[in-house]
Amino acid sequence: MIYFDNAATTGKKPTEVIRAVDGALRELSANPGRSGHNASLKTADAVYSVREKTAEFFGASGAENVVFTLNCTHSINCVIKGVLKKGEHAVTSSLEHNSVMRPLIKEEIPFDTAYVSLADDSLTLREFERKIRPNTRLVICTGASNVLGKTLPIAEIGALCRERGVLFAVDAAQIAGVMPINMRQMNIDYLCVAPHKGLYAPMGIGVLICQKPIENTIIEGGTGTNSAELVQPEGLPERLESGTVNVPEIMGLSAGIDYVKGVGIKKIYSHEMKLIRYLYKELSKNDRVQLYTPEPKDGLYAPVLSFNVYGKTSAEVSQYLNDKGIAVRGGLHCATSAHRQIGTLDIGAVRVSVAAFNTPAEITSLIKAIKQIK
C-alpha cells in the first residue's frame, strides 16, 4: 500500500528505530529510578541520555525539563490543566486540534481564538496581539495545522508573549522533526511533541518540554524519589512522571532523533515539500478538485495537503483510494476548528501527508487515481 497518512503517524519506521526498541526489550527491562542494582542504574542512565538528546534537539535548557508522557495530547493536557486557573484567560488559534480545544472547554477556561491567515503571517500575528488581554495567562497554539499544513509564525508569537509577560505553549505534533525548533530562540515555554510522527518513533510515547514550572498535576503516584512524602515532588521531570516510563519507546525516540539528524531535517523537509507542491500543482489542473490553501511554500506550510472532489464526501474519496491501495485520511481529523474555517464541517476533507520515505512516483499514482474518480 502507498501510505500518505503520516500526519497521523509515520507509516514506516527506520530500521534503527526498530532495532532500538528490540534492544531495549532485551537489555533494558529493569525499572529505571526504582532500584539501586546495576540493571536499574543502566536503564536509568539510558533514559537520562535520551532526555539530554531531546533537550539539545529542541534547544531546551536542560535534560531535567524533558518529561515523557503517553502522547502529545497528554502533554497538552498537562500544560492546560497544570498552568491555568479559574478566571485566567487563554488565547489559541482558529486551526486548533481538539487536543487543545477540549481541555480548554472542559476546564471552563475563558479563551479567545485568533484567526489564522492562510496567506499572510503578519495578519495572524496582529490577531494574536489583539486577542491578548490583561488577564491572559497562556497562549497555546499549533505549530502547523494537521488539516491544512499552514504553519503559524511561532517565533514571532513567542516574542509577543515574552513582551506581554504571557506563557507560550506550542502543539508541535506536525512540526517536530519536520521543521527546526529552538525553544529558547523562539521563546517557547512549553513544547508538546508527538514523536511517532516527524521523529519516526513508535506510537505510545509523548514528550513535554518545560522551560517554566507546571504548578498543578493531573496524575500523582510513585516517582522513585521522595517516597516518604505523600505529596508529589516539586521538581521536573518527576512531578509529571508518575509510574514507570515507557523505556522501549524512549529508546525508539532516541533512534528517531538520530535518524532525523543523520538525514538532515532541512533535507527531509525539502523533499516532503517538493512532493506536496507537485501534488498541489497537478490537482489544481483538475476542475473537479477543490483546494483550500494557496500553493504551499517552504517555511509557511508543513507537508500536509487537504482537498475534496466535487460531488463526493471525503469519506467516499478516501475509501475509493483505499480500494486502489492508497492510504489517506478523510473526515474532520479531530480538528473541527480548522474545518469550520474552510467550510467543510459537513463533508470533511481528504488529507494527504507525506514523509521521508514517500516518492514522486507514489504521488503520480495518487494523481492518476484521483483523475479516475467518477
TIGU-814602 format. One record per residue (C-alpha): x, y, z; residue number from 1. Coordinates in steps of 0.001 Angstrom, whole numbers, always signed. Layout:
REM residues N
<lolum X="X" Y="Y" Z="Z" i="NUM"/>
...
END
This chain:
REM residues 374
<lolum X="+0" Y="+0" Z="+0" i="1"/>
<lolum X="+1085" Y="+3583" Z="-724" i="2"/>
<lolum X="+949" Y="+5349" Z="+2638" i="3"/>
<lolum X="+3" Y="+9042" Z="+2807" i="4"/>
<lolum X="-1297" Y="+9278" Z="+6398" i="5"/>
<lolum X="+1932" Y="+10388" Z="+8059" i="6"/>
<lolum X="+268" Y="+13291" Z="+9893" i="7"/>
<lolum X="-1470" Y="+10607" Z="+11970" i="8"/>
<lolum X="+1696" Y="+8541" Z="+12405" i="9"/>
<lolum X="+4625" Y="+7853" Z="+10119" i="10"/>
<lolum X="+3795" Y="+4571" Z="+8442" i="11"/>
<lolum X="+7334" Y="+3302" Z="+8044" i="12"/>
<lolum X="+9803" Y="+3353" Z="+10905" i="13"/>
<lolum X="+13560" Y="+3374" Z="+10205" i="14"/>
<lolum X="+15393" Y="+123" Z="+10816" i="15"/>
<lolum X="+17430" Y="+1746" Z="+13568" i="16"/>
<lolum X="+14243" Y="+2646" Z="+15457" i="17"/>
<lolum X="+13004" Y="-937" Z="+15299" i="18"/>
<lolum X="+16394" Y="-2186" Z="+16472" i="19"/>
<lolum X="+16437" Y="+288" Z="+19364" i="20"/>
<lolum X="+13036" Y="-885" Z="+20615" i="21"/>
<lolum X="+14090" Y="-4518" Z="+20307" i="22"/>
<lolum X="+17366" Y="-3798" Z="+22088" i="23"/>
<lolum X="+15567" Y="-2075" Z="+24953" i="24"/>
<lolum X="+13277" Y="-5061" Z="+25449" i="25"/>
<lolum X="+16301" Y="-7331" Z="+25549" i="26"/>
<lolum X="+18784" Y="-5224" Z="+27516" i="27"/>
<lolum X="+16893" Y="-2509" Z="+29421" i="28"/>
<lolum X="+13983" Y="-4272" Z="+31113" i="29"/>
<lolum X="+14900" Y="-3153" Z="+34634" i="30"/>
<lolum X="+12791" Y="-314" Z="+36048" i="31"/>
<lolum X="+14748" Y="+2987" Z="+35897" i="32"/>
<lolum X="+14998" Y="+5052" Z="+39064" i="33"/>
<lolum X="+13300" Y="+2450" Z="+41219" i="34"/>
<lolum X="+16201" Y="+279" Z="+42389" i="35"/>
<lolum X="+19878" Y="+514" Z="+43221" i="36"/>
<lolum X="+21067" Y="-2574" Z="+41354" i="37"/>
<lolum X="+23190" Y="-2342" Z="+38233" i="38"/>
<lolum X="+20434" Y="-3277" Z="+35781" i="39"/>
<lolum X="+18177" Y="-479" Z="+37056" i="40"/>
<lolum X="+21020" Y="+2032" Z="+37027" i="41"/>
<lolum X="+21924" Y="+1070" Z="+33447" i="42"/>
<lolum X="+18366" Y="+1697" Z="+32296" i="43"/>
<lolum X="+18169" Y="+4976" Z="+34232" i="44"/>
<lolum X="+21366" Y="+6181" Z="+32563" i="45"/>
<lolum X="+19996" Y="+5269" Z="+29134" i="46"/>
<lolum X="+16735" Y="+7144" Z="+29789" i="47"/>
<lolum X="+18600" Y="+10209" Z="+31052" i="48"/>
<lolum X="+20755" Y="+10250" Z="+27918" i="49"/>
<lolum X="+17579" Y="+10484" Z="+25827" i="50"/>
<lolum X="+16402" Y="+13426" Z="+27922" i="51"/>
<lolum X="+19714" Y="+15138" Z="+27169" i="52"/>
<lolum X="+19468" Y="+14368" Z="+23462" i="53"/>
<lolum X="+15868" Y="+15588" Z="+23267" i="54"/>
<lolum X="+16639" Y="+18824" Z="+25115" i="55"/>
<lolum X="+19556" Y="+19513" Z="+22788" i="56"/>
<lolum X="+17493" Y="+18735" Z="+19673" i="57"/>
<lolum X="+14788" Y="+21242" Z="+20618" i="58"/>
<lolum X="+17029" Y="+23916" Z="+22118" i="59"/>
<lolum X="+15770" Y="+23454" Z="+25681" i="60"/>
<lolum X="+17772" Y="+24467" Z="+28727" i="61"/>
<lolum X="+18278" Y="+21093" Z="+30396" i="62"/>
<lolum X="+17567" Y="+17362" Z="+30454" i="63"/>
<lolum X="+15504" Y="+17650" Z="+33652" i="64"/>
<lolum X="+12916" Y="+19687" Z="+31725" i="65"/>
<lolum X="+12133" Y="+16784" Z="+29382" i="66"/>
<lolum X="+9055" Y="+14862" Z="+30541" i="67"/>
<lolum X="+7934" Y="+11609" Z="+28940" i="68"/>
<lolum X="+4154" Y="+11370" Z="+28594" i="69"/>
<lolum X="+1664" Y="+8998" Z="+26976" i="70"/>
<lolum X="+1300" Y="+11086" Z="+23816" i="71"/>
<lolum X="+1144" Y="+14683" Z="+22610" i="72"/>
<lolum X="-2462" Y="+15056" Z="+23815" i="73"/>
<lolum X="-1358" Y="+14054" Z="+27319" i="74"/>
<lolum X="+1369" Y="+16704" Z="+27146" i="75"/>
<lolum X="-1121" Y="+19381" Z="+26115" i="76"/>
<lolum X="-3465" Y="+18430" Z="+28955" i="77"/>
<lolum X="-578" Y="+18680" Z="+31421" i="78"/>
<lolum X="+27" Y="+22259" Z="+30308" i="79"/>
<lolum X="-3571" Y="+23496" Z="+30134" i="80"/>
<lolum X="-4639" Y="+21865" Z="+33410" i="81"/>
<lolum X="-1319" Y="+22441" Z="+35116" i="82"/>
<lolum X="-877" Y="+26139" Z="+34356" i="83"/>
<lolum X="-4308" Y="+27731" Z="+34052" i="84"/>
<lolum X="-6588" Y="+28573" Z="+36975" i="85"/>
<lolum X="-10229" Y="+29559" Z="+37057" i="86"/>
<lolum X="-10675" Y="+33111" Z="+35875" i="87"/>
<lolum X="-7460" Y="+33240" Z="+33886" i="88"/>
<lolum X="-7675" Y="+33793" Z="+30155" i="89"/>
<lolum X="-6099" Y="+31920" Z="+27248" i="90"/>
<lolum X="-5614" Y="+32574" Z="+23556" i="91"/>
<lolum X="-5494" Y="+29912" Z="+20877" i="92"/>
<lolum X="-5827" Y="+29783" Z="+17083" i="93"/>
<lolum X="-8599" Y="+29105" Z="+14601" i="94"/>
<lolum X="-6838" Y="+25956" Z="+13349" i="95"/>
<lolum X="-6544" Y="+24029" Z="+16607" i="96"/>
<lolum X="-6817" Y="+20296" Z="+17135" i="97"/>
<lolum X="-9362" Y="+19031" Z="+19663" i="98"/>
<lolum X="-6464" Y="+18152" Z="+21983" i="99"/>
<lolum X="-6283" Y="+21888" Z="+22707" i="100"/>
<lolum X="-9941" Y="+22835" Z="+22374" i="101"/>
<lolum X="-11487" Y="+20117" Z="+24504" i="102"/>
<lolum X="-9348" Y="+20669" Z="+27637" i="103"/>
<lolum X="-9958" Y="+24427" Z="+27454" i="104"/>
<lolum X="-13703" Y="+23862" Z="+27297" i="105"/>
<lolum X="-13697" Y="+21079" Z="+29902" i="106"/>
<lolum X="-11830" Y="+23286" Z="+32378" i="107"/>
<lolum X="-14176" Y="+26200" Z="+31603" i="108"/>
<lolum X="-11208" Y="+28417" Z="+30765" i="109"/>
<lolum X="-12286" Y="+31639" Z="+29046" i="110"/>
<lolum X="-10367" Y="+31891" Z="+25782" i="111"/>
<lolum X="-10276" Y="+33851" Z="+22547" i="112"/>
<lolum X="-9487" Y="+32447" Z="+19129" i="113"/>
<lolum X="-7021" Y="+34240" Z="+16867" i="114"/>
<lolum X="-7879" Y="+33892" Z="+13187" i="115"/>
<lolum X="-5017" Y="+32406" Z="+11162" i="116"/>
<lolum X="-4482" Y="+33862" Z="+7703" i="117"/>
<lolum X="-3562" Y="+31190" Z="+5168" i="118"/>
<lolum X="-1528" Y="+33695" Z="+3166" i="119"/>
<lolum X="-199" Y="+36469" Z="+5430" i="120"/>
<lolum X="+1553" Y="+35728" Z="+8736" i="121"/>
<lolum X="+1584" Y="+39395" Z="+9694" i="122"/>
<lolum X="-2221" Y="+39337" Z="+9838" i="123"/>
<lolum X="-2073" Y="+36247" Z="+12051" i="124"/>
<lolum X="+389" Y="+37900" Z="+14406" i="125"/>
<lolum X="-1798" Y="+41000" Z="+14699" i="126"/>
<lolum X="-4742" Y="+38746" Z="+15526" i="127"/>
<lolum X="-2841" Y="+37170" Z="+18424" i="128"/>
<lolum X="-1753" Y="+40597" Z="+19636" i="129"/>
<lolum X="-5339" Y="+41832" Z="+19536" i="130"/>
<lolum X="-6672" Y="+38847" Z="+21487" i="131"/>
<lolum X="-4270" Y="+39108" Z="+24451" i="132"/>
<lolum X="-5945" Y="+40661" Z="+27496" i="133"/>
<lolum X="-4549" Y="+41933" Z="+30794" i="134"/>
<lolum X="-5573" Y="+38628" Z="+32454" i="135"/>
<lolum X="-4255" Y="+36392" Z="+29668" i="136"/>
<lolum X="-2083" Y="+33724" Z="+31290" i="137"/>
<lolum X="-1349" Y="+31412" Z="+28355" i="138"/>
<lolum X="-1166" Y="+31450" Z="+24582" i="139"/>
<lolum X="-1354" Y="+27893" Z="+23243" i="140"/>
<lolum X="-1400" Y="+27100" Z="+19546" i="141"/>
<lolum X="-422" Y="+24560" Z="+16962" i="142"/>
<lolum X="+2874" Y="+24802" Z="+15123" i="143"/>
<lolum X="+1107" Y="+23745" Z="+11924" i="144"/>
<lolum X="-2450" Y="+22729" Z="+11132" i="145"/>
<lolum X="-2942" Y="+18996" Z="+10815" i="146"/>
<lolum X="-5638" Y="+19706" Z="+8211" i="147"/>
<lolum X="-4173" Y="+22448" Z="+6029" i="148"/>
<lolum X="-464" Y="+22284" Z="+6781" i="149"/>
<lolum X="-413" Y="+26031" Z="+7465" i="150"/>
<lolum X="+2335" Y="+26926" Z="+9908" i="151"/>
<lolum X="+1931" Y="+29667" Z="+12455" i="152"/>
<lolum X="+4622" Y="+32355" Z="+12998" i="153"/>
<lolum X="+5809" Y="+30677" Z="+16186" i="154"/>
<lolum X="+8941" Y="+32749" Z="+16767" i="155"/>
<lolum X="+7007" Y="+35990" Z="+16358" i="156"/>
<lolum X="+4164" Y="+34828" Z="+18605" i="157"/>
<lolum X="+6770" Y="+33750" Z="+21165" i="158"/>
<lolum X="+8381" Y="+37192" Z="+21092" i="159"/>
<lolum X="+4958" Y="+38796" Z="+21530" i="160"/>
<lolum X="+4216" Y="+36598" Z="+24541" i="161"/>
<lolum X="+7565" Y="+37399" Z="+26128" i="162"/>
<lolum X="+6917" Y="+41115" Z="+25644" i="163"/>
<lolum X="+3455" Y="+40830" Z="+27216" i="164"/>
<lolum X="+4526" Y="+38542" Z="+30063" i="165"/>
<lolum X="+2322" Y="+35676" Z="+28841" i="166"/>
<lolum X="+3261" Y="+31997" Z="+28889" i="167"/>
<lolum X="+3570" Y="+30341" Z="+25466" i="168"/>
<lolum X="+2848" Y="+26690" Z="+24643" i="169"/>
<lolum X="+3162" Y="+25029" Z="+21241" i="170"/>
<lolum X="+1471" Y="+21880" Z="+19978" i="171"/>
<lolum X="+4341" Y="+20642" Z="+17821" i="172"/>
<lolum X="+2645" Y="+17435" Z="+16636" i="173"/>
<lolum X="+3019" Y="+18380" Z="+12964" i="174"/>
<lolum X="+6364" Y="+20209" Z="+13043" i="175"/>
<lolum X="+8629" Y="+18337" Z="+15480" i="176"/>
<lolum X="+11222" Y="+16582" Z="+13344" i="177"/>
<lolum X="+9862" Y="+18311" Z="+10227" i="178"/>
<lolum X="+10919" Y="+21911" Z="+10808" i="179"/>
<lolum X="+13652" Y="+23282" Z="+13120" i="180"/>
<lolum X="+12522" Y="+24227" Z="+16641" i="181"/>
<lolum X="+14647" Y="+26063" Z="+19186" i="182"/>
<lolum X="+12686" Y="+26720" Z="+22342" i="183"/>
<lolum X="+14995" Y="+29378" Z="+23736" i="184"/>
<lolum X="+15279" Y="+31313" Z="+20474" i="185"/>
<lolum X="+11529" Y="+31075" Z="+19841" i="186"/>
<lolum X="+10571" Y="+31933" Z="+23439" i="187"/>
<lolum X="+8554" Y="+28715" Z="+23832" i="188"/>
<lolum X="+7775" Y="+27891" Z="+27455" i="189"/>
<lolum X="+6092" Y="+24523" Z="+26846" i="190"/>
<lolum X="+6631" Y="+22279" Z="+23841" i="191"/>
<lolum X="+4291" Y="+19318" Z="+23269" i="192"/>
<lolum X="+5695" Y="+16668" Z="+20932" i="193"/>
<lolum X="+4287" Y="+13612" Z="+19133" i="194"/>
<lolum X="+7478" Y="+11582" Z="+18496" i="195"/>
<lolum X="+5671" Y="+8910" Z="+16458" i="196"/>
<lolum X="+5144" Y="+11415" Z="+13645" i="197"/>
<lolum X="+8066" Y="+13510" Z="+12384" i="198"/>
<lolum X="+10603" Y="+11808" Z="+14641" i="199"/>
<lolum X="+9682" Y="+8301" Z="+13377" i="200"/>
<lolum X="+9433" Y="+6896" Z="+16910" i="201"/>
<lolum X="+6927" Y="+4198" Z="+17924" i="202"/>
<lolum X="+3397" Y="+5095" Z="+18988" i="203"/>
<lolum X="+2741" Y="+5177" Z="+22728" i="204"/>
<lolum X="+5032" Y="+7976" Z="+23873" i="205"/>
<lolum X="+4790" Y="+11752" Z="+24043" i="206"/>
<lolum X="+7191" Y="+14459" Z="+25155" i="207"/>
<lolum X="+6564" Y="+17633" Z="+27135" i="208"/>
<lolum X="+9476" Y="+20040" Z="+27460" i="209"/>
<lolum X="+9011" Y="+22701" Z="+30133" i="210"/>
<lolum X="+11027" Y="+25888" Z="+30333" i="211"/>
<lolum X="+8687" Y="+27080" Z="+33072" i="212"/>
<lolum X="+7148" Y="+25208" Z="+36044" i="213"/>
<lolum X="+3916" Y="+23218" Z="+35995" i="214"/>
<lolum X="+2031" Y="+24024" Z="+39189" i="215"/>
<lolum X="-827" Y="+21540" Z="+39129" i="216"/>
<lolum X="-602" Y="+17842" Z="+38278" i="217"/>
<lolum X="-3192" Y="+15655" Z="+36564" i="218"/>
<lolum X="-1804" Y="+12366" Z="+37888" i="219"/>
<lolum X="+54" Y="+11530" Z="+41078" i="220"/>
<lolum X="+1848" Y="+8424" Z="+42296" i="221"/>
<lolum X="+5185" Y="+6719" Z="+42623" i="222"/>
<lolum X="+8192" Y="+8509" Z="+41195" i="223"/>
<lolum X="+11073" Y="+6648" Z="+42803" i="224"/>
<lolum X="+12027" Y="+9829" Z="+44680" i="225"/>
<lolum X="+10853" Y="+11412" Z="+47947" i="226"/>
<lolum X="+8948" Y="+8225" Z="+48748" i="227"/>
<lolum X="+8500" Y="+9182" Z="+52420" i="228"/>
<lolum X="+6436" Y="+12196" Z="+51343" i="229"/>
<lolum X="+2787" Y="+11678" Z="+50384" i="230"/>
<lolum X="+2726" Y="+14658" Z="+48065" i="231"/>
<lolum X="+4020" Y="+14832" Z="+44507" i="232"/>
<lolum X="+7637" Y="+16080" Z="+44134" i="233"/>
<lolum X="+8017" Y="+19687" Z="+43064" i="234"/>
<lolum X="+10849" Y="+19206" Z="+40597" i="235"/>
<lolum X="+10704" Y="+18039" Z="+36999" i="236"/>
<lolum X="+10558" Y="+15545" Z="+35460" i="237"/>
<lolum X="+9311" Y="+13542" Z="+38477" i="238"/>
<lolum X="+6452" Y="+15955" Z="+39142" i="239"/>
<lolum X="+4773" Y="+14876" Z="+35909" i="240"/>
<lolum X="+6082" Y="+11307" Z="+35592" i="241"/>
<lolum X="+4174" Y="+9070" Z="+37978" i="242"/>
<lolum X="+4661" Y="+5364" Z="+37397" i="243"/>
<lolum X="+7058" Y="+3514" Z="+35110" i="244"/>
<lolum X="+8140" Y="+5268" Z="+31931" i="245"/>
<lolum X="+7932" Y="+3537" Z="+28544" i="246"/>
<lolum X="+11587" Y="+2602" Z="+28133" i="247"/>
<lolum X="+11349" Y="+770" Z="+24753" i="248"/>
<lolum X="+9571" Y="+3732" Z="+23163" i="249"/>
<lolum X="+12030" Y="+6168" Z="+24762" i="250"/>
<lolum X="+14864" Y="+4249" Z="+23111" i="251"/>
<lolum X="+12894" Y="+4329" Z="+19865" i="252"/>
<lolum X="+12618" Y="+8098" Z="+20231" i="253"/>
<lolum X="+16378" Y="+8300" Z="+20691" i="254"/>
<lolum X="+16962" Y="+6388" Z="+17463" i="255"/>
<lolum X="+14344" Y="+8501" Z="+15683" i="256"/>
<lolum X="+16151" Y="+11708" Z="+16617" i="257"/>
<lolum X="+19390" Y="+10180" Z="+15378" i="258"/>
<lolum X="+17700" Y="+9261" Z="+12093" i="259"/>
<lolum X="+16333" Y="+12767" Z="+11504" i="260"/>
<lolum X="+19675" Y="+14359" Z="+12413" i="261"/>
<lolum X="+21541" Y="+11887" Z="+10200" i="262"/>
<lolum X="+19429" Y="+12543" Z="+7121" i="263"/>
<lolum X="+19104" Y="+16243" Z="+7933" i="264"/>
<lolum X="+15904" Y="+17989" Z="+8936" i="265"/>
<lolum X="+16251" Y="+20538" Z="+6123" i="266"/>
<lolum X="+16754" Y="+17787" Z="+3566" i="267"/>
<lolum X="+13713" Y="+15863" Z="+4812" i="268"/>
<lolum X="+11540" Y="+18972" Z="+4785" i="269"/>
<lolum X="+12685" Y="+20000" Z="+1301" i="270"/>
<lolum X="+11919" Y="+16537" Z="-68" i="271"/>
<lolum X="+8479" Y="+16420" Z="+1532" i="272"/>
<lolum X="+7510" Y="+19902" Z="+378" i="273"/>
<lolum X="+8526" Y="+19127" Z="-3206" i="274"/>
<lolum X="+6118" Y="+16198" Z="-3130" i="275"/>
<lolum X="+3293" Y="+18337" Z="-1723" i="276"/>
<lolum X="+3849" Y="+21110" Z="-4275" i="277"/>
<lolum X="+3868" Y="+18544" Z="-7103" i="278"/>
<lolum X="+559" Y="+17201" Z="-5857" i="279"/>
<lolum X="-895" Y="+20686" Z="-5424" i="280"/>
<lolum X="+60" Y="+21798" Z="-8948" i="281"/>
<lolum X="-1411" Y="+18681" Z="-10539" i="282"/>
<lolum X="-4615" Y="+18795" Z="-8513" i="283"/>
<lolum X="-5059" Y="+22480" Z="-9353" i="284"/>
<lolum X="-5375" Y="+21415" Z="-13023" i="285"/>
<lolum X="-8321" Y="+19142" Z="-12192" i="286"/>
<lolum X="-11549" Y="+21154" Z="-12288" i="287"/>
<lolum X="-13298" Y="+18501" Z="-10179" i="288"/>
<lolum X="-10937" Y="+19054" Z="-7236" i="289"/>
<lolum X="-11315" Y="+21769" Z="-4617" i="290"/>
<lolum X="-8202" Y="+23013" Z="-2811" i="291"/>
<lolum X="-8311" Y="+25188" Z="+307" i="292"/>
<lolum X="-4956" Y="+26964" Z="+539" i="293"/>
<lolum X="-2574" Y="+28869" Z="-1677" i="294"/>
<lolum X="+248" Y="+26813" Z="-3158" i="295"/>
<lolum X="+2290" Y="+25624" Z="-139" i="296"/>
<lolum X="+5590" Y="+27472" Z="+224" i="297"/>
<lolum X="+8620" Y="+26474" Z="+2252" i="298"/>
<lolum X="+8530" Y="+27931" Z="+5758" i="299"/>
<lolum X="+4836" Y="+28782" Z="+5549" i="300"/>
<lolum X="+3465" Y="+25253" Z="+5292" i="301"/>
<lolum X="+4134" Y="+21786" Z="+6622" i="302"/>
<lolum X="+3928" Y="+18838" Z="+4178" i="303"/>
<lolum X="+158" Y="+18340" Z="+4534" i="304"/>
<lolum X="-2494" Y="+18976" Z="+1874" i="305"/>
<lolum X="-6278" Y="+18605" Z="+2041" i="306"/>
<lolum X="-8735" Y="+18588" Z="-849" i="307"/>
<lolum X="-12186" Y="+17436" Z="-1881" i="308"/>
<lolum X="-13718" Y="+16117" Z="-5083" i="309"/>
<lolum X="-16907" Y="+17930" Z="-6074" i="310"/>
<lolum X="-19960" Y="+15744" Z="-5618" i="311"/>
<lolum X="-18199" Y="+13350" Z="-3237" i="312"/>
<lolum X="-17735" Y="+13291" Z="+513" i="313"/>
<lolum X="-14230" Y="+12936" Z="+1862" i="314"/>
<lolum X="-15169" Y="+9506" Z="+3222" i="315"/>
<lolum X="-16183" Y="+8333" Z="-253" i="316"/>
<lolum X="-12959" Y="+9548" Z="-1818" i="317"/>
<lolum X="-10714" Y="+8129" Z="+887" i="318"/>
<lolum X="-12468" Y="+4758" Z="+644" i="319"/>
<lolum X="-12079" Y="+4777" Z="-3125" i="320"/>
<lolum X="-8361" Y="+5470" Z="-2765" i="321"/>
<lolum X="-8051" Y="+2786" Z="-117" i="322"/>
<lolum X="-9547" Y="+303" Z="-2581" i="323"/>
<lolum X="-6839" Y="+1396" Z="-5020" i="324"/>
<lolum X="-4145" Y="+688" Z="-2423" i="325"/>
<lolum X="-3557" Y="+4287" Z="-1334" i="326"/>
<lolum X="-3903" Y="+5286" Z="+2329" i="327"/>
<lolum X="-5125" Y="+8840" Z="+3006" i="328"/>
<lolum X="-7373" Y="+10202" Z="+5734" i="329"/>
<lolum X="-10840" Y="+11590" Z="+5172" i="330"/>
<lolum X="-13123" Y="+13261" Z="+7701" i="331"/>
<lolum X="-12647" Y="+16020" Z="+10239" i="332"/>
<lolum X="-9203" Y="+14964" Z="+11537" i="333"/>
<lolum X="-10142" Y="+15786" Z="+15167" i="334"/>
<lolum X="-9868" Y="+19454" Z="+14189" i="335"/>
<lolum X="-13330" Y="+20951" Z="+13861" i="336"/>
<lolum X="-11908" Y="+24466" Z="+14271" i="337"/>
<lolum X="-9881" Y="+24170" Z="+11066" i="338"/>
<lolum X="-12787" Y="+22647" Z="+9144" i="339"/>
<lolum X="-15102" Y="+25385" Z="+10379" i="340"/>
<lolum X="-12696" Y="+27972" Z="+8959" i="341"/>
<lolum X="-12669" Y="+26397" Z="+5486" i="342"/>
<lolum X="-16354" Y="+25421" Z="+5495" i="343"/>
<lolum X="-16005" Y="+21638" Z="+5400" i="344"/>
<lolum X="-17764" Y="+20582" Z="+8603" i="345"/>
<lolum X="-20399" Y="+18740" Z="+6583" i="346"/>
<lolum X="-18152" Y="+16683" Z="+4282" i="347"/>
<lolum X="-14706" Y="+16832" Z="+5895" i="348"/>
<lolum X="-11666" Y="+16762" Z="+3624" i="349"/>
<lolum X="-9269" Y="+14259" Z="+2120" i="350"/>
<lolum X="-5837" Y="+14721" Z="+3697" i="351"/>
<lolum X="-2532" Y="+13727" Z="+2130" i="352"/>
<lolum X="+527" Y="+13864" Z="+4384" i="353"/>
<lolum X="+3953" Y="+12705" Z="+3277" i="354"/>
<lolum X="+7151" Y="+11586" Z="+4978" i="355"/>
<lolum X="+10790" Y="+10985" Z="+4125" i="356"/>
<lolum X="+10109" Y="+7596" Z="+2552" i="357"/>
<lolum X="+7464" Y="+8790" Z="+56" i="358"/>
<lolum X="+8426" Y="+9220" Z="-3609" i="359"/>
<lolum X="+7331" Y="+11263" Z="-6643" i="360"/>
<lolum X="+6165" Y="+8031" Z="-8287" i="361"/>
<lolum X="+3757" Y="+7469" Z="-5390" i="362"/>
<lolum X="+2369" Y="+10989" Z="-5816" i="363"/>
<lolum X="+1911" Y="+10283" Z="-9529" i="364"/>
<lolum X="-85" Y="+7154" Z="-8674" i="365"/>
<lolum X="-2296" Y="+9212" Z="-6361" i="366"/>
<lolum X="-2890" Y="+11850" Z="-9039" i="367"/>
<lolum X="-3871" Y="+9198" Z="-11581" i="368"/>
<lolum X="-6257" Y="+7552" Z="-9114" i="369"/>
<lolum X="-7982" Y="+10871" Z="-8358" i="370"/>
<lolum X="-8451" Y="+11520" Z="-12092" i="371"/>
<lolum X="-10267" Y="+8175" Z="-12369" i="372"/>
<lolum X="-12915" Y="+9056" Z="-9772" i="373"/>
<lolum X="-16296" Y="+9105" Z="-11477" i="374"/>
END
